Amino acid sequence: MVAVPASAEPSTSAAAEGDVIANLWAWNWRSVAAECTDVLGPAGYGAVWVAPPAESFAHPDGAWWDIYQPYSYELSGRFGTQDDFAAMADACNAAGVKVYTDAVINHTAAQPGTSYGGTQLTDKYAPPMYERADYNVDICNRTISNWNDTWEVQNCELLGLPDLKTGNADVQASIAGYLNSQIALGVSGFRVDAAKHIPAGDLEAIVGQLDATADGSAPFVFHEVFPGATLQPDEYYGSGRVLDFTYADQLKAAFQGDIASLADFGPGLLPAENSVSFVTNHDTERDGRHLTYRDGDTAVLANVFQLGWNHSAPTVYAGFEFEGRDDSPPADGSGFVTDTDCSNGWYCLNRDPRVTGMVAWHNAVGGAEVSDVQSPQGNVLGFGRGASGFVAINNGAEAVSAEFTTAVPDGTYCNVLDECATEVTVAGGRVAIELPAKSAVAFHVG
């Protein structure tokens, strides 16, 4: 049996009351607004994490990464206008879904050209909001070459992107102003892109200048600290949580191997109160590091496990289908992202009934500790959350009939992962479950 303590709230910021985050990556603002109203709010998601909203470089071929090259801090770009962005935030907040945006604040655009807002840039060190003196070009005017040197990682240029002098008070004020302009429109938090390229103290100074959100709380901040030899995630706990790459690494290994290994899941992970978990993201689905939509039911079951286990705030990723690594999201002739069509070019995992059912289950069991962990055979795992609920997963290629011990009170319960089409009965602290290949069953009290 494995017992994992309930997650504590971090000192720097608090997650949404329902802590499941839908990562609707590269969706335009109209589509995010509709999804909050029609899907995320009713399903019980606590927040939506969206792409960078700043005006950005417009790549001639529409490469997805052009949105990570800001031309200005105006909130009109590839996903819609500032009015569209504000309407999205309003719609999501009205649906009870907080909005977190990708904050690209380590650098600005490497490529001169034209933005989606029409801004022309001829010198990468002279965008509208900065001057050459605001960059580290005076101390390192080249791309990072030694990734084992912390100074170089934080002062030289990531992939040629001009590195901001984030220790400078004026630069810090400019970045904080950009983030506060979003808070004023209803944003409640930020995922900080390329955070390990910014000294931890600089991030603390920037986050310390952020306004309270609409409900009076501190913004929910979480950092991308990509694993490497130089910097440790705990350096960044002073300004927010950190995305846990090891969490996703271990899930991929287990779900492409034997999920019975997850019976002692936990060692090596970041502390729950300091982290945000995920199964995949827009970078790791392209480099093969983590499970992706191409893994089909295997990836869905990994998300079921993530939502079932009691650890950090979980994220559910929904992006677009792609062939080449740089492929554009579905867009019009000018590169502006078109409305999300879940039957054509997009993979909307956040809508999958197994996932929405598990979001409801996750919310229903609350902070109850993990209990009754058992694996009756290889690639099958069952566990409970005390007397609140139980989940069983069959990651194998054959159907399984298995009996599990559970603390859930005796009675008949519906399987929330198939919209209650099937039921299970608990009797004498035992439950017999039929698990088709690559499937799961989850039930809870109430």
Secondary structure, 3 states (H helix, E strand, C coil): CCCCCCCCCCCCCCCCCCCCEEEECCCCHHHHHHHHHHHHHHHCCCEEEECCCCCEECCCCCCHHHHHCECCCCCCECCECHHHHHHHHHHHHHCCCEEEEEECCCECCCCCEEECCCCEECCCCCCCCCCHHHEHHHCCCCECCCCCCHHHHHHCEECCECEECCCCHHHHHHHHHHHHHHHCCCCCEEEECCHHHCCHHHHHHHHCCCCCCCCCCCCEEEECCCCCCCCCHHHHCCCCEEECHHHHHHHHHHHCCCHHHHHHCCCCCCCHHHEEECCCCCCHHHHCCCCCHHHCHHHHHHHHHHHHCCCCEEEEEECECCCCCCCCCCECCCCCECCCCCCCCECCHHHCHHHHHHHHHHHHHCCCCCEEEECCCCCEEEEECCCCEEEEEECCCCCEEEEEECCCCCEEEECHHHCCCCEEEEECCEEEEEECCCEEEEEECC
